[in-house]
Amino acid sequence: QRYWVHRDEGSKDLSYPSSDYRHHWRPGYVAEVAGGEFVVELLPDPSVPAQDLLAERVRMPLSAQNMPAEELLIYARANLRCIEWESITRDLMRAAHSGSGQQTGGNFHLSRPVRPGEQGD
């Protein structure tokens, strides 16, 4: 399973502009799931010389693993986001349909939290 890990402020990939998701996110794959966490093995960072490459692993919490369905639904509703119609473009729809990965992290800036009382179309 592919997974993206957010880069710390000091480790942004400067070979990409800040508008590109790869500037802020580093790709990897879920290597294991155990207990209350999962481990992501990050892909090599192209900015590191090949001789220095070691498999970097990041542990991530499975925070909602034991959350009752009712609580998970409350959490999901509280964190629901939307994209304004004016921001929906043909390229955005193509990226989402093709599974190109551009939608993972790269288009978050187009979204905003859903306002109280607001419903999706």
N, C-alpha and C positions, 0 to 999 in steps of 0.2 A: 504494500500500500504506500503510495507516494504521500509525503507530508512536508510541509514548509515550516521552517523555524524562523522566527523574527530575529533579525540581527540587532545586537546592541548598538547604541549610538556611536560608539567608537569603532565598530566593525562593519560599517556600511560598505557596500561594494561600489567604489568610486568610478569603476569603469562603466557604470550605467548612470544615466541621469536620475535625479530623485523622483521623477515621475514614472520610472520603470520599476515594476514590482521586484525585480532581481536586486535592485539597490537596497531594498529593505528586508528581503526574505531569502533564505538559503534552503535549497531543496535537499531532500533526503528520503529515506524509506523507513517505515516502521520495521524494526528488526526483531523486537520481542514485546510481548505484553505479559505482565506478571503483577499480581497483587493490585495495588492502587496506582500503578504507573505503566507507561510504555516507553520504549527506548527507540530513538530515531538515530539511524546511522546517516550522517550527513555526507553528501557527495563532495568530492574534493573541490576545494576552493581554487579557481584558476589563477588567483593572484599569488598562490604559494608555489615556490619552485617544486618540481616533481620529486626531487630527492627528499624533501621534507614532508611529504604527504603521509599521514597516518589516518586510519579510519577514526573520525571523530564521532563520538556517541553522546547524545543528549537525552537525559531522563526527563520525562514530562508526566505530570500528574493526571490521573483519570478522575478528575474531580466529580463528575456526574455519575460515576459507576454505580454507587449505591443510593442515588437520589430517587425517591419515589416519583412515579410518573406525574403526579399532581404538582410536585415541586419543580420538576424538569419543565413542565408546561409553563409555569409561572416565570421561570428563568428565561425560557425561550421567548415568551411574549415581551418581557422586560428588555430583551436585547435585540428585538426584531428591527431590521433596517429595510429601507426601500431606496429605489433609484427613481428620481423624478422622470416623467415621460420625456421632458426636453433633453435629458442626458442619454436616452436610449437611442443608440445608433445601429445602423446595419452591421458595422464592424463588431460592436459589442455582442450582438445577437449571433453573428457568425462564430466568434470566439467561444461563446457559451455552447453553441450547438456542436462545434468541432471538437470540444474537449481539449483545446490547445494549451490549457493551463494559464492563459492570460487572465482568466477570471479569478484565479487564486492569488489574492493579494494585490494584483495589478489594478483592479477596478474598485477597490474598497473606497477610494477617495470620491467616487461618484455617488456613494450611498450616504444616507443620513439616518439617524434614529427615527422611528415612527413616532409621530406626535400623539399625545393622549387623545383618545377618541377616534383617531384616524384609522381607516381600514383600507386594505389593499383592493385593487381592482380585480 
